[in-house]
Amino acid sequence: MDITLEQPARGRLITADEQELPVPATLRYTSADPLAVHIDFPPDVSLDGTGVTWTFGRALLQEGLRGPAGGGDVHIWPCGRARTVLEFHSPYGLALLQFDTPTLRRFLLRTLAVVAAGEEELGDAVDRGLSALFGSV
């Protein structure tokens, strides 16, 4: 049976003029995709009025809570003891958000309680992904 965890989180979008704007988000994890975590943002905070989901490795989140981590579209690093920065790159630009570190750490610990690090079973996830990609070809 697949288990899905969801946890609300309040981010702060850092603007070009260094203002902090509150941004609601939902942290999500599913045992069906054990290596990934998702951050869902509601439609009212996106540029085009549709919900946005960022997906990246759970290991990246774990590493980013300890020190600078990431490459490509997602970078994560601690900002003092109380906050963690998530930097998202897209073709439309860059978003820099801060989250409370204890919130992210609690979410990570909950995911590890569902599927421990190193015990991710990838066979079923790969099969589902290939089926979704190729359908009945």
Buried (B, 14 or more C-beta within 10 A) or exposed (E): EEEEBEBEBEBBBBEEEEEEEEBEBBBBBBBBBBBBBBBBBEEEBEEEEEEBEBEBBBBBBBBBBEEEBBEEBBBBBBEEEEBBBBBBEEEEEEBBBBBBBEBBBEBBEBBBEBBEEEEBEEEEBEEEEEEEEEEEE
